[in-house]
Every structure is written in C-alpha cells, then in structure tokens.
Amino acid sequence: MATTLWENKERYIRNSPLFDFQNIQVPVLIVQGIQDHLCSDEAGSIFTSLNRLGKTAELALYDEGHWQGTWKEENLKDYYDRVLDWFNKHL
C-alpha cells in the first residue's frame, strides 16, 4: 500500500476485511493447513473475531500445507466429511 500502518492507519482500516466482519450474515467454515506458509496466522484470528461478534463459525486446522492435493488421506476424508456436514447443516 506504499505506506506503513503507522503512517496511514485509516487506509489500512479501509482496506482490511476484518473491519467488515460485523456485516457477515452467514455461517463461516474456516479450514487451514497449519503448515501453510501463505496465510499461516490468519485462520485463528478470523475465527476469534467472528466468535466475539457472535457469528456462527467453525475452525478446522490440519497439520498440512496449503494445497489439499498433497494432504494425507485421513485428513482429506475428515475435510470432505466436515464440508459436507457443514453444507447439510447450513444450506
């Protein structure tokens, strides 16, 4: 953003989806491989923020990387079962 948070705090707030979480009106399922180097710290803070706002959210963490194509079979099975259960419950 060509500036730091400390130089332009309002710009960071305007560009962060975190500050719009109060507008979420649907249940949210968050799935993350904890070895994911692209977004390793985001799932927990998103889940916590949604819970503090009283939103319906579920967090599933797997000891895996970013792409499900490389996940262990037992984790893939759990992942797909969890997604199907989520759809059955919330759709």
PDB file of N, CA, C and O in Angstrom, chain B, residues numbered from 101:
ATOM      1  N   MET B 101       0.824  -1.197   0.000  1.00  0.00           N
ATOM      2  CA  MET B 101       0.000   0.000   0.000  1.00  0.00           C
ATOM      3  C   MET B 101       0.865   1.256   0.000  1.00  0.00           C
ATOM      4  O   MET B 101       0.360   2.367   0.161  1.00  0.00           O
ATOM      5  N   ALA B 102       2.148   1.075  -0.179  1.00  0.00           N
ATOM      6  CA  ALA B 102       3.088   2.191  -0.316  1.00  0.00           C
ATOM      7  C   ALA B 102       3.173   3.072   0.925  1.00  0.00           C
ATOM      8  O   ALA B 102       3.603   4.222   0.844  1.00  0.00           O
ATOM      9  N   THR B 103       2.772   2.546   2.048  1.00  0.00           N
ATOM     10  CA  THR B 103       2.859   3.262   3.315  1.00  0.00           C
ATOM     11  C   THR B 103       2.805   2.241   4.441  1.00  0.00           C
ATOM     12  O   THR B 103       2.397   1.101   4.222  1.00  0.00           O
ATOM     13  N   THR B 104       3.201   2.626   5.613  1.00  0.00           N
ATOM     14  CA  THR B 104       3.132   1.707   6.743  1.00  0.00           C
ATOM     15  C   THR B 104       1.848   1.939   7.529  1.00  0.00           C
ATOM     16  O   THR B 104       1.200   2.977   7.390  1.00  0.00           O
ATOM     17  N   LEU B 105       1.497   0.985   8.336  1.00  0.00           N
ATOM     18  CA  LEU B 105       0.324   1.102   9.204  1.00  0.00           C
ATOM     19  C   LEU B 105       0.411   2.352  10.070  1.00  0.00           C
ATOM     20  O   LEU B 105      -0.598   3.020  10.295  1.00  0.00           O
ATOM     21  N   TRP B 106       1.585   2.666  10.549  1.00  0.00           N
ATOM     22  CA  TRP B 106       1.761   3.798  11.462  1.00  0.00           C
ATOM     23  C   TRP B 106       1.701   5.134  10.736  1.00  0.00           C
ATOM     24  O   TRP B 106       1.399   6.165  11.337  1.00  0.00           O
ATOM     25  N   GLU B 107       1.990   5.107   9.440  1.00  0.00           N
ATOM     26  CA  GLU B 107       1.921   6.345   8.656  1.00  0.00           C
ATOM     27  C   GLU B 107       0.503   6.636   8.155  1.00  0.00           C
ATOM     28  O   GLU B 107       0.131   7.797   7.981  1.00  0.00           O
ATOM     29  N   ASN B 108      -0.288   5.581   7.923  1.00  0.00           N
ATOM     30  CA  ASN B 108      -1.620   5.776   7.360  1.00  0.00           C
ATOM     31  C   ASN B 108      -2.586   4.717   7.894  1.00  0.00           C
ATOM     32  O   ASN B 108      -3.060   3.858   7.150  1.00  0.00           O
ATOM     33  N   LYS B 109      -2.861   4.794   9.176  1.00  0.00           N
ATOM     34  CA  LYS B 109      -3.715   3.819   9.857  1.00  0.00           C
ATOM     35  C   LYS B 109      -5.098   3.714   9.203  1.00  0.00           C
ATOM     36  O   LYS B 109      -5.604   2.607   9.018  1.00  0.00           O
ATOM     37  N   GLU B 110      -5.703   4.824   8.857  1.00  0.00           N
ATOM     38  CA  GLU B 110      -7.054   4.813   8.273  1.00  0.00           C
ATOM     39  C   GLU B 110      -7.096   4.064   6.937  1.00  0.00           C
ATOM     40  O   GLU B 110      -8.089   3.403   6.633  1.00  0.00           O
ATOM     41  N   ARG B 111      -6.046   4.161   6.150  1.00  0.00           N
ATOM     42  CA  ARG B 111      -6.002   3.442   4.871  1.00  0.00           C
ATOM     43  C   ARG B 111      -5.975   1.938   5.106  1.00  0.00           C
ATOM     44  O   ARG B 111      -6.632   1.182   4.389  1.00  0.00           O
ATOM     45  N   TYR B 112      -5.225   1.507   6.096  1.00  0.00           N
ATOM     46  CA  TYR B 112      -5.175   0.087   6.417  1.00  0.00           C
ATOM     47  C   TYR B 112      -6.543  -0.402   6.900  1.00  0.00           C
ATOM     48  O   TYR B 112      -6.981  -1.492   6.531  1.00  0.00           O
ATOM     49  N   ILE B 113      -7.202   0.390   7.708  1.00  0.00           N
ATOM     50  CA  ILE B 113      -8.531   0.021   8.208  1.00  0.00           C
ATOM     51  C   ILE B 113      -9.527  -0.063   7.046  1.00  0.00           C
ATOM     52  O   ILE B 113     -10.313  -1.008   6.983  1.00  0.00           O
ATOM     53  N   ARG B 114      -9.507   0.898   6.137  1.00  0.00           N
ATOM     54  CA  ARG B 114     -10.424   0.890   4.981  1.00  0.00           C
ATOM     55  C   ARG B 114     -10.197  -0.315   4.080  1.00  0.00           C
ATOM     56  O   ARG B 114     -11.139  -0.795   3.450  1.00  0.00           O
ATOM     57  N   ASN B 115      -8.969  -0.813   4.005  1.00  0.00           N
ATOM     58  CA  ASN B 115      -8.634  -1.914   3.106  1.00  0.00           C
ATOM     59  C   ASN B 115      -8.646  -3.283   3.767  1.00  0.00           C
ATOM     60  O   ASN B 115      -8.361  -4.284   3.109  1.00  0.00           O
ATOM     61  N   SER B 116      -8.966  -3.348   5.037  1.00  0.00           N
ATOM     62  CA  SER B 116      -8.953  -4.618   5.752  1.00  0.00           C
ATOM     63  C   SER B 116     -10.364  -5.189   5.879  1.00  0.00           C
ATOM     64  O   SER B 116     -11.258  -4.510   6.383  1.00  0.00           O
ATOM     65  N   PRO B 117     -10.579  -6.429   5.428  1.00  0.00           N
ATOM     66  CA  PRO B 117     -11.900  -7.042   5.591  1.00  0.00           C
ATOM     67  C   PRO B 117     -12.263  -7.272   7.057  1.00  0.00           C
ATOM     68  O   PRO B 117     -13.443  -7.404   7.384  1.00  0.00           O
ATOM     69  N   LEU B 118     -11.281  -7.321   7.931  1.00  0.00           N
ATOM     70  CA  LEU B 118     -11.528  -7.525   9.351  1.00  0.00           C
ATOM     71  C   LEU B 118     -12.539  -6.518   9.904  1.00  0.00           C
ATOM     72  O   LEU B 118     -13.342  -6.858  10.772  1.00  0.00           O
ATOM     73  N   PHE B 119     -12.501  -5.304   9.411  1.00  0.00           N
ATOM     74  CA  PHE B 119     -13.364  -4.260   9.935  1.00  0.00           C
ATOM     75  C   PHE B 119     -14.769  -4.288   9.353  1.00  0.00           C
ATOM     76  O   PHE B 119     -15.584  -3.414   9.647  1.00  0.00           O
ATOM     77  N   ASP B 120     -15.056  -5.297   8.526  1.00  0.00           N
ATOM     78  CA  ASP B 120     -16.406  -5.502   8.000  1.00  0.00           C
ATOM     79  C   ASP B 120     -17.031  -6.799   8.502  1.00  0.00           C
ATOM     80  O   ASP B 120     -18.132  -7.153   8.081  1.00  0.00           O
ATOM     81  N   PHE B 121     -16.360  -7.498   9.378  1.00  0.00           N
ATOM     82  CA  PHE B 121     -16.870  -8.777   9.871  1.00  0.00           C
ATOM     83  C   PHE B 121     -18.241  -8.646  10.534  1.00  0.00           C
ATOM     84  O   PHE B 121     -19.011  -9.607  10.535  1.00  0.00           O
ATOM     85  N   GLN B 122     -18.557  -7.500  11.089  1.00  0.00           N
ATOM     86  CA  GLN B 122     -19.860  -7.324  11.731  1.00  0.00           C
ATOM     87  C   GLN B 122     -20.997  -7.443  10.722  1.00  0.00           C
ATOM     88  O   GLN B 122     -22.144  -7.656  11.116  1.00  0.00           O
ATOM     89  N   ASN B 123     -20.706  -7.311   9.427  1.00  0.00           N
ATOM     90  CA  ASN B 123     -21.725  -7.402   8.384  1.00  0.00           C
ATOM     91  C   ASN B 123     -21.954  -8.827   7.875  1.00  0.00           C
ATOM     92  O   ASN B 123     -22.869  -9.058   7.085  1.00  0.00           O
ATOM     93  N   ILE B 124     -21.148  -9.764   8.312  1.00  0.00           N
ATOM     94  CA  ILE B 124     -21.311 -11.151   7.872  1.00  0.00           C
ATOM     95  C   ILE B 124     -22.610 -11.708   8.440  1.00  0.00           C
ATOM     96  O   ILE B 124     -22.867 -11.619   9.641  1.00  0.00           O
ATOM     97  N   GLN B 125     -23.424 -12.283   7.559  1.00  0.00           N
ATOM     98  CA  GLN B 125     -24.736 -12.774   7.975  1.00  0.00           C
ATOM     99  C   GLN B 125     -24.922 -14.264   7.724  1.00  0.00           C
ATOM    100  O   GLN B 125     -26.020 -14.784   7.923  1.00  0.00           O
ATOM    101  N   VAL B 126     -23.887 -14.956   7.298  1.00  0.00           N
ATOM    102  CA  VAL B 126     -23.977 -16.384   7.021  1.00  0.00           C
ATOM    103  C   VAL B 126     -22.948 -17.130   7.863  1.00  0.00           C
ATOM    104  O   VAL B 126     -21.934 -16.546   8.245  1.00  0.00           O
ATOM    105  N   PRO B 127     -23.183 -18.398   8.159  1.00  0.00           N
ATOM    106  CA  PRO B 127     -22.185 -19.200   8.872  1.00  0.00           C
ATOM    107  C   PRO B 127     -20.906 -19.327   8.052  1.00  0.00           C
ATOM    108  O   PRO B 127     -20.943 -19.366   6.822  1.00  0.00           O
ATOM    109  N   VAL B 128     -19.783 -19.390   8.749  1.00  0.00           N
ATOM    110  CA  VAL B 128     -18.478 -19.425   8.089  1.00  0.00           C
ATOM    111  C   VAL B 128     -17.696 -20.657   8.557  1.00  0.00           C
ATOM    112  O   VAL B 128     -17.541 -20.887   9.757  1.00  0.00           O
ATOM    113  N   LEU B 129     -17.210 -21.435   7.601  1.00  0.00           N
ATOM    114  CA  LEU B 129     -16.330 -22.569   7.882  1.00  0.00           C
ATOM    115  C   LEU B 129     -14.931 -22.179   7.438  1.00  0.00           C
ATOM    116  O   LEU B 129     -14.710 -21.852   6.272  1.00  0.00           O
ATOM    117  N   ILE B 130     -13.986 -22.213   8.373  1.00  0.00           N
ATOM    118  CA  ILE B 130     -12.602 -21.855   8.081  1.00  0.00           C
ATOM    119  C   ILE B 130     -11.764 -23.126   8.165  1.00  0.00           C
ATOM    120  O   ILE B 130     -11.757 -23.806   9.192  1.00  0.00           O
ATOM    121  N   VAL B 131     -11.061 -23.443   7.086  1.00  0.00           N
ATOM    122  CA  VAL B 131     -10.213 -24.629   7.024  1.00  0.00           C
ATOM    123  C   VAL B 131      -8.811 -24.181   6.655  1.00  0.00           C
ATOM    124  O   VAL B 131      -8.621 -23.411   5.713  1.00  0.00           O
ATOM    125  N   GLN B 132      -7.830 -24.669   7.404  1.00  0.00           N
ATOM    126  CA  GLN B 132      -6.460 -24.270   7.106  1.00  0.00           C
ATOM    127  C   GLN B 132      -5.479 -25.367   7.456  1.00  0.00           C
ATOM    128  O   GLN B 132      -5.616 -26.053   8.469  1.00  0.00           O
ATOM    129  N   GLY B 133      -4.488 -25.518   6.596  1.00  0.00           N
ATOM    130  CA  GLY B 133      -3.331 -26.344   6.908  1.00  0.00           C
ATOM    131  C   GLY B 133      -2.353 -25.492   7.709  1.00  0.00           C
ATOM    132  O   GLY B 133      -1.963 -24.416   7.255  1.00  0.00           O
ATOM    133  N   ILE B 134      -1.955 -25.947   8.877  1.00  0.00           N
ATOM    134  CA  ILE B 134      -1.118 -25.110   9.741  1.00  0.00           C
ATOM    135  C   ILE B 134       0.300 -24.930   9.204  1.00  0.00           C
ATOM    136  O   ILE B 134       1.044 -24.079   9.691  1.00  0.00           O
ATOM    137  N   GLN B 135       0.673 -25.716   8.218  1.00  0.00           N
ATOM    138  CA  GLN B 135       1.980 -25.544   7.586  1.00  0.00           C
ATOM    139  C   GLN B 135       1.905 -24.624   6.365  1.00  0.00           C
ATOM    140  O   GLN B 135       2.889 -24.463   5.643  1.00  0.00           O
ATOM    141  N   ASP B 136       0.756 -24.035   6.145  1.00  0.00           N
ATOM    142  CA  ASP B 136       0.550 -23.140   5.004  1.00  0.00           C
ATOM    143  C   ASP B 136       1.364 -21.866   5.197  1.00  0.00           C
ATOM    144  O   ASP B 136       1.080 -21.073   6.095  1.00  0.00           O
ATOM    145  N   HIS B 137       2.361 -21.672   4.370  1.00  0.00           N
ATOM    146  CA  HIS B 137       3.217 -20.503   4.502  1.00  0.00           C
ATOM    147  C   HIS B 137       2.583 -19.234   3.930  1.00  0.00           C
ATOM    148  O   HIS B 137       3.109 -18.141   4.141  1.00  0.00           O
ATOM    149  N   LEU B 138       1.464 -19.357   3.210  1.00  0.00           N
ATOM    150  CA  LEU B 138       0.826 -18.186   2.612  1.00  0.00           C
ATOM    151  C   LEU B 138      -0.055 -17.421   3.597  1.00  0.00           C
ATOM    152  O   LEU B 138      -0.151 -16.195   3.528  1.00  0.00           O
ATOM    153  N   CYS B 139      -0.695 -18.142   4.509  1.00  0.00           N
ATOM    154  CA  CYS B 139      -1.608 -17.462   5.437  1.00  0.00           C
ATOM    155  C   CYS B 139      -1.637 -18.174   6.789  1.00  0.00           C
ATOM    156  O   CYS B 139      -2.707 -18.426   7.342  1.00  0.00           O
ATOM    157  N   SER B 140      -0.483 -18.487   7.302  1.00  0.00           N
ATOM    158  CA  SER B 140      -0.384 -19.343   8.481  1.00  0.00           C
ATOM    159  C   SER B 140      -0.987 -18.754   9.750  1.00  0.00           C
ATOM    160  O   SER B 140      -1.353 -19.508  10.651  1.00  0.00           O
ATOM    161  N   ASP B 141      -1.101 -17.448   9.850  1.00  0.00           N
ATOM    162  CA  ASP B 141      -1.587 -16.833  11.092  1.00  0.00           C
ATOM    163  C   ASP B 141      -2.992 -16.258  10.982  1.00  0.00           C
ATOM    164  O   ASP B 141      -3.460 -15.635  11.935  1.00  0.00           O
ATOM    165  N   GLU B 142      -3.669 -16.437   9.886  1.00  0.00           N
ATOM    166  CA  GLU B 142      -4.937 -15.753   9.675  1.00  0.00           C
ATOM    167  C   GLU B 142      -6.166 -16.484  10.214  1.00  0.00           C
ATOM    168  O   GLU B 142      -7.084 -15.837  10.719  1.00  0.00           O
ATOM    169  N   ALA B 143      -6.206 -17.793  10.122  1.00  0.00           N
ATOM    170  CA  ALA B 143      -7.422 -18.539  10.461  1.00  0.00           C
ATOM    171  C   ALA B 143      -7.848 -18.332  11.910  1.00  0.00           C
ATOM    172  O   ALA B 143      -9.025 -18.101  12.186  1.00  0.00           O
ATOM    173  N   GLY B 144      -6.908 -18.413  12.823  1.00  0.00           N
ATOM    174  CA  GLY B 144      -7.252 -18.273  14.241  1.00  0.00           C
ATOM    175  C   GLY B 144      -7.805 -16.908  14.585  1.00  0.00           C
ATOM    176  O   GLY B 144      -8.777 -16.807  15.335  1.00  0.00           O
ATOM    177  N   SER B 145      -7.209 -15.861  14.055  1.00  0.00           N
ATOM    178  CA  SER B 145      -7.693 -14.510  14.372  1.00  0.00           C
ATOM    179  C   SER B 145      -9.045 -14.233  13.703  1.00  0.00           C
ATOM    180  O   SER B 145      -9.878 -13.529  14.273  1.00  0.00           O
ATOM    181  N   ILE B 146      -9.266 -14.769  12.522  1.00  0.00           N
ATOM    182  CA  ILE B 146     -10.575 -14.618  11.874  1.00  0.00           C
ATOM    183  C   ILE B 146     -11.642 -15.333  12.686  1.00  0.00           C
ATOM    184  O   ILE B 146     -12.710 -14.775  12.940  1.00  0.00           O
ATOM    185  N   PHE B 147     -11.359 -16.567  13.093  1.00  0.00           N
ATOM    186  CA  PHE B 147     -12.309 -17.338  13.901  1.00  0.00           C
ATOM    187  C   PHE B 147     -12.628 -16.632  15.217  1.00  0.00           C
ATOM    188  O   PHE B 147     -13.793 -16.515  15.597  1.00  0.00           O
ATOM    189  N   THR B 148     -11.602 -16.168  15.899  1.00  0.00           N
ATOM    190  CA  THR B 148     -11.802 -15.467  17.168  1.00  0.00           C
ATOM    191  C   THR B 148     -12.624 -14.199  16.975  1.00  0.00           C
ATOM    192  O   THR B 148     -13.518 -13.912  17.771  1.00  0.00           O
ATOM    193  N   SER B 149     -12.334 -13.450  15.940  1.00  0.00           N
ATOM    194  CA  SER B 149     -13.083 -12.222  15.669  1.00  0.00           C
ATOM    195  C   SER B 149     -14.554 -12.519  15.415  1.00  0.00           C
ATOM    196  O   SER B 149     -15.424 -11.825  15.939  1.00  0.00           O
ATOM    197  N   LEU B 150     -14.839 -13.540  14.617  1.00  0.00           N
ATOM    198  CA  LEU B 150     -16.231 -13.892  14.334  1.00  0.00           C
ATOM    199  C   LEU B 150     -16.950 -14.346  15.598  1.00  0.00           C
ATOM    200  O   LEU B 150     -18.107 -13.986  15.813  1.00  0.00           O
ATOM    201  N   ASN B 151     -16.283 -15.128  16.431  1.00  0.00           N
ATOM    202  CA  ASN B 151     -16.894 -15.566  17.687  1.00  0.00           C
ATOM    203  C   ASN B 151     -17.193 -14.392  18.603  1.00  0.00           C
ATOM    204  O   ASN B 151     -18.260 -14.346  19.214  1.00  0.00           O
ATOM    205  N   ARG B 152     -16.287 -13.457  18.710  1.00  0.00           N
ATOM    206  CA  ARG B 152     -16.506 -12.278  19.558  1.00  0.00           C
ATOM    207  C   ARG B 152     -17.680 -11.446  19.079  1.00  0.00           C
ATOM    208  O   ARG B 152     -18.319 -10.751  19.869  1.00  0.00           O
ATOM    209  N   LEU B 153     -17.967 -11.515  17.778  1.00  0.00           N
ATOM    210  CA  LEU B 153     -19.117 -10.804  17.215  1.00  0.00           C
ATOM    211  C   LEU B 153     -20.405 -11.627  17.287  1.00  0.00           C
ATOM    212  O   LEU B 153     -21.462 -11.169  16.852  1.00  0.00           O
ATOM    213  N   GLY B 154     -20.316 -12.840  17.836  1.00  0.00           N
ATOM    214  CA  GLY B 154     -21.491 -13.694  17.953  1.00  0.00           C
ATOM    215  C   GLY B 154     -21.890 -14.369  16.654  1.00  0.00           C
ATOM    216  O   GLY B 154     -23.032 -14.805  16.509  1.00  0.00           O
ATOM    217  N   LYS B 155     -20.964 -14.461  15.707  1.00  0.00           N
ATOM    218  CA  LYS B 155     -21.249 -15.098  14.421  1.00  0.00           C
ATOM    219  C   LYS B 155     -21.057 -16.607  14.525  1.00  0.00           C
ATOM    220  O   LYS B 155     -20.290 -17.088  15.359  1.00  0.00           O
ATOM    221  N   THR B 156     -21.757 -17.345  13.675  1.00  0.00           N
ATOM    222  CA  THR B 156     -21.584 -18.785  13.609  1.00  0.00           C
ATOM    223  C   THR B 156     -20.342 -19.079  12.786  1.00  0.00           C
ATOM    224  O   THR B 156     -20.275 -18.753  11.600  1.00  0.00           O
ATOM    225  N   ALA B 157     -19.361 -19.699  13.428  1.00  0.00           N
ATOM    226  CA  ALA B 157     -18.108 -20.010  12.736  1.00  0.00           C
ATOM    227  C   ALA B 157     -17.527 -21.292  13.299  1.00  0.00           C
ATOM    228  O   ALA B 157     -17.679 -21.609  14.478  1.00  0.00           O
ATOM    229  N   GLU B 158     -16.855 -22.021  12.415  1.00  0.00           N
ATOM    230  CA  GLU B 158     -16.158 -23.241  12.819  1.00  0.00           C
ATOM    231  C   GLU B 158     -14.757 -23.190  12.227  1.00  0.00           C
ATOM    232  O   GLU B 158     -14.562 -22.748  11.095  1.00  0.00           O
ATOM    233  N   LEU B 159     -13.784 -23.650  13.012  1.00  0.00           N
ATOM    234  CA  LEU B 159     -12.387 -23.651  12.583  1.00  0.00           C
ATOM    235  C   LEU B 159     -11.873 -25.079  12.573  1.00  0.00           C
ATOM    236  O   LEU B 159     -11.993 -25.800  13.563  1.00  0.00           O
ATOM    237  N   ALA B 160     -11.299 -25.481  11.446  1.00  0.00           N
ATOM    238  CA  ALA B 160     -10.680 -26.803  11.321  1.00  0.00           C
ATOM    239  C   ALA B 160      -9.238 -26.603  10.891  1.00  0.00           C
ATOM    240  O   ALA B 160      -8.969 -26.063   9.817  1.00  0.00           O
ATOM    241  N   LEU B 161      -8.314 -27.041  11.736  1.00  0.00           N
ATOM    242  CA  LEU B 161      -6.890 -26.936  11.427  1.00  0.00           C
ATOM    243  C   LEU B 161      -6.324 -28.327  11.181  1.00  0.00           C
ATOM    244  O   LEU B 161      -6.618 -29.269  11.917  1.00  0.00           O
ATOM    245  N   TYR B 162      -5.517 -28.442  10.149  1.00  0.00           N
ATOM    246  CA  TYR B 162      -4.890 -29.705   9.806  1.00  0.00           C
ATOM    247  C   TYR B 162      -3.379 -29.515   9.769  1.00  0.00           C
ATOM    248  O   TYR B 162      -2.891 -28.451   9.388  1.00  0.00           O
ATOM    249  N   ASP B 163      -2.641 -30.547  10.165  1.00  0.00           N
ATOM    250  CA  ASP B 163      -1.190 -30.491  10.128  1.00  0.00           C
ATOM    251  C   ASP B 163      -0.737 -30.777   8.697  1.00  0.00           C
ATOM    252  O   ASP B 163      -0.137 -31.809   8.400  1.00  0.00           O
ATOM    253  N   GLU B 164      -1.049 -29.822   7.828  1.00  0.00           N
ATOM    254  CA  GLU B 164      -0.808 -29.954   6.397  1.00  0.00           C
ATOM    255  C   GLU B 164      -0.367 -28.612   5.833  1.00  0.00           C
ATOM    256  O   GLU B 164      -0.304 -27.612   6.548  1.00  0.00           O
ATOM    257  N   GLY B 165      -0.062 -28.607   4.537  1.00  0.00           N
ATOM    258  CA  GLY B 165       0.330 -27.390   3.845  1.00  0.00           C
ATOM    259  C   GLY B 165      -0.857 -26.698   3.201  1.00  0.00           C
ATOM    260  O   GLY B 165      -2.004 -26.896   3.601  1.00  0.00           O
ATOM    261  N   HIS B 166      -0.562 -25.881   2.196  1.00  0.00           N
ATOM    262  CA  HIS B 166      -1.571 -25.034   1.563  1.00  0.00           C
ATOM    263  C   HIS B 166      -2.560 -25.807   0.689  1.00  0.00           C
ATOM    264  O   HIS B 166      -3.762 -25.544   0.739  1.00  0.00           O
ATOM    265  N   TRP B 167      -2.077 -26.739  -0.096  1.00  0.00           N
ATOM    266  CA  TRP B 167      -2.896 -27.375  -1.121  1.00  0.00           C
ATOM    267  C   TRP B 167      -3.382 -28.747  -0.682  1.00  0.00           C
ATOM    268  O   TRP B 167      -2.586 -29.602  -0.295  1.00  0.00           O
ATOM    269  N   GLN B 168      -4.713 -28.954  -0.746  1.00  0.00           N
ATOM    270  CA  GLN B 168      -5.286 -30.234  -0.334  1.00  0.00           C
ATOM    271  C   GLN B 168      -4.795 -31.395  -1.187  1.00  0.00           C
ATOM    272  O   GLN B 168      -4.891 -32.546  -0.761  1.00  0.00           O
ATOM    273  N   GLY B 169      -4.280 -31.132  -2.358  1.00  0.00           N
ATOM    274  CA  GLY B 169      -3.775 -32.187  -3.232  1.00  0.00           C
ATOM    275  C   GLY B 169      -2.587 -32.935  -2.654  1.00  0.00           C
ATOM    276  O   GLY B 169      -2.241 -34.011  -3.141  1.00  0.00           O
ATOM    277  N   THR B 170      -1.966 -32.393  -1.637  1.00  0.00           N
ATOM    278  CA  THR B 170      -0.825 -33.053  -1.008  1.00  0.00           C
ATOM    279  C   THR B 170      -1.143 -33.559   0.395  1.00  0.00           C
ATOM    280  O   THR B 170      -0.259 -34.071   1.082  1.00  0.00           O
ATOM    281  N   TRP B 171      -2.385 -33.424   0.825  1.00  0.00           N
ATOM    282  CA  TRP B 171      -2.765 -33.819   2.186  1.00  0.00           C
ATOM    283  C   TRP B 171      -2.838 -35.336   2.333  1.00  0.00           C
ATOM    284  O   TRP B 171      -3.051 -36.059   1.360  1.00  0.00           O
ATOM    285  N   LYS B 172      -2.656 -35.806   3.579  1.00  0.00           N
ATOM    286  CA  LYS B 172      -2.800 -37.230   3.896  1.00  0.00           C
ATOM    287  C   LYS B 172      -4.259 -37.639   3.730  1.00  0.00           C
ATOM    288  O   LYS B 172      -5.175 -36.835   3.900  1.00  0.00           O
ATOM    289  N   GLU B 173      -4.444 -38.896   3.397  1.00  0.00           N
ATOM    290  CA  GLU B 173      -5.796 -39.402   3.122  1.00  0.00           C
ATOM    291  C   GLU B 173      -6.757 -39.197   4.288  1.00  0.00           C
ATOM    292  O   GLU B 173      -7.900 -38.793   4.075  1.00  0.00           O
ATOM    293  N   GLU B 174      -6.319 -39.466   5.509  1.00  0.00           N
ATOM    294  CA  GLU B 174      -7.233 -39.322   6.658  1.00  0.00           C
ATOM    295  C   GLU B 174      -7.649 -37.866   6.871  1.00  0.00           C
ATOM    296  O   GLU B 174      -8.773 -37.597   7.293  1.00  0.00           O
ATOM    297  N   ASN B 175      -6.754 -36.934   6.583  1.00  0.00           N
ATOM    298  CA  ASN B 175      -7.116 -35.523   6.709  1.00  0.00           C
ATOM    299  C   ASN B 175      -8.054 -35.084   5.594  1.00  0.00           C
ATOM    300  O   ASN B 175      -8.964 -34.288   5.823  1.00  0.00           O
ATOM    301  N   LEU B 176      -7.836 -35.597   4.393  1.00  0.00           N
ATOM    302  CA  LEU B 176      -8.751 -35.300   3.293  1.00  0.00           C
ATOM    303  C   LEU B 176     -10.149 -35.832   3.569  1.00  0.00           C
ATOM    304  O   LEU B 176     -11.141 -35.152   3.310  1.00  0.00           O
ATOM    305  N   LYS B 177     -10.224 -37.040   4.090  1.00  0.00           N
ATOM    306  CA  LYS B 177     -11.537 -37.610   4.418  1.00  0.00           C
ATOM    307  C   LYS B 177     -12.247 -36.752   5.457  1.00  0.00           C
ATOM    308  O   LYS B 177     -13.429 -36.443   5.310  1.00  0.00           O
ATOM    309  N   ASP B 178     -11.526 -36.369   6.504  1.00  0.00           N
ATOM    310  CA  ASP B 178     -12.127 -35.514   7.526  1.00  0.00           C
ATOM    311  C   ASP B 178     -12.560 -34.173   6.932  1.00  0.00           C
ATOM    312  O   ASP B 178     -13.645 -33.672   7.228  1.00  0.00           O
ATOM    313  N   TYR B 179     -11.710 -33.611   6.104  1.00  0.00           N
ATOM    314  CA  TYR B 179     -12.018 -32.336   5.455  1.00  0.00           C
ATOM    315  C   TYR B 179     -13.309 -32.425   4.648  1.00  0.00           C
ATOM    316  O   TYR B 179     -14.208 -31.603   4.824  1.00  0.00           O
ATOM    317  N   TYR B 180     -13.409 -33.426   3.756  1.00  0.00           N
ATOM    318  CA  TYR B 180     -14.602 -33.558   2.919  1.00  0.00           C
ATOM    319  C   TYR B 180     -15.847 -33.885   3.747  1.00  0.00           C
ATOM    320  O   TYR B 180     -16.931 -33.379   3.457  1.00  0.00           O
ATOM    321  N   ASP B 181     -15.702 -34.725   4.771  1.00  0.00           N
ATOM    322  CA  ASP B 181     -16.833 -35.004   5.668  1.00  0.00           C
ATOM    323  C   ASP B 181     -17.300 -33.728   6.358  1.00  0.00           C
ATOM    324  O   ASP B 181     -18.499 -33.476   6.473  1.00  0.00           O
ATOM    325  N   ARG B 182     -16.345 -32.929   6.813  1.00  0.00           N
ATOM    326  CA  ARG B 182     -16.659 -31.684   7.514  1.00  0.00           C
ATOM    327  C   ARG B 182     -17.380 -30.696   6.589  1.00  0.00           C
ATOM    328  O   ARG B 182     -18.357 -30.065   6.991  1.00  0.00           O
ATOM    329  N   VAL B 183     -16.898 -30.567   5.361  1.00  0.00           N
ATOM    330  CA  VAL B 183     -17.525 -29.658   4.401  1.00  0.00           C
ATOM    331  C   VAL B 183     -18.947 -30.116   4.076  1.00  0.00           C
ATOM    332  O   VAL B 183     -19.873 -29.305   4.069  1.00  0.00           O
ATOM    333  N   LEU B 184     -19.122 -31.406   3.808  1.00  0.00           N
ATOM    334  CA  LEU B 184     -20.469 -31.922   3.513  1.00  0.00           C
ATOM    335  C   LEU B 184     -21.402 -31.753   4.700  1.00  0.00           C
ATOM    336  O   LEU B 184     -22.561 -31.379   4.520  1.00  0.00           O
ATOM    337  N   ASP B 185     -20.922 -32.020   5.910  1.00  0.00           N
ATOM    338  CA  ASP B 185     -21.735 -31.806   7.114  1.00  0.00           C
ATOM    339  C   ASP B 185     -22.123 -30.342   7.253  1.00  0.00           C
ATOM    340  O   ASP B 185     -23.251 -30.018   7.623  1.00  0.00           O
ATOM    341  N   TRP B 186     -21.171 -29.461   6.951  1.00  0.00           N
ATOM    342  CA  TRP B 186     -21.434 -28.019   7.045  1.00  0.00           C
ATOM    343  C   TRP B 186     -22.536 -27.612   6.062  1.00  0.00           C
ATOM    344  O   TRP B 186     -23.459 -26.881   6.419  1.00  0.00           O
ATOM    345  N   PHE B 187     -22.425 -28.091   4.831  1.00  0.00           N
ATOM    346  CA  PHE B 187     -23.460 -27.785   3.829  1.00  0.00           C
ATOM    347  C   PHE B 187     -24.810 -28.340   4.256  1.00  0.00           C
ATOM    348  O   PHE B 187     -25.820 -27.643   4.154  1.00  0.00           O
ATOM    349  N   ASN B 188     -24.848 -29.574   4.730  1.00  0.00           N
ATOM    350  CA  ASN B 188     -26.108 -30.178   5.160  1.00  0.00           C
ATOM    351  C   ASN B 188     -26.736 -29.408   6.312  1.00  0.00           C
ATOM    352  O   ASN B 188     -27.959 -29.318   6.411  1.00  0.00           O
ATOM    353  N   LYS B 189     -25.926 -28.872   7.155  1.00  0.00           N
ATOM    354  CA  LYS B 189     -26.432 -28.143   8.332  1.00  0.00           C
ATOM    355  C   LYS B 189     -26.866 -26.717   7.988  1.00  0.00           C
ATOM    356  O   LYS B 189     -27.845 -26.222   8.545  1.00  0.00           O
ATOM    357  N   HIS B 190     -26.157 -26.058   7.085  1.00  0.00           N
ATOM    358  CA  HIS B 190     -26.373 -24.617   6.895  1.00  0.00           C
ATOM    359  C   HIS B 190     -26.981 -24.216   5.555  1.00  0.00           C
ATOM    360  O   HIS B 190     -27.290 -23.042   5.352  1.00  0.00           O
ATOM    361  N   LEU B 191     -27.159 -25.168   4.636  1.00  0.00           N
ATOM    362  CA  LEU B 191     -27.796 -24.804   3.353  1.00  0.00           C
ATOM    363  C   LEU B 191     -29.238 -25.241   3.317  1.00  0.00           C
ATOM    364  O   LEU B 191     -29.925 -25.019   2.320  1.00  0.00           O
TER     365      LEU B 191
END
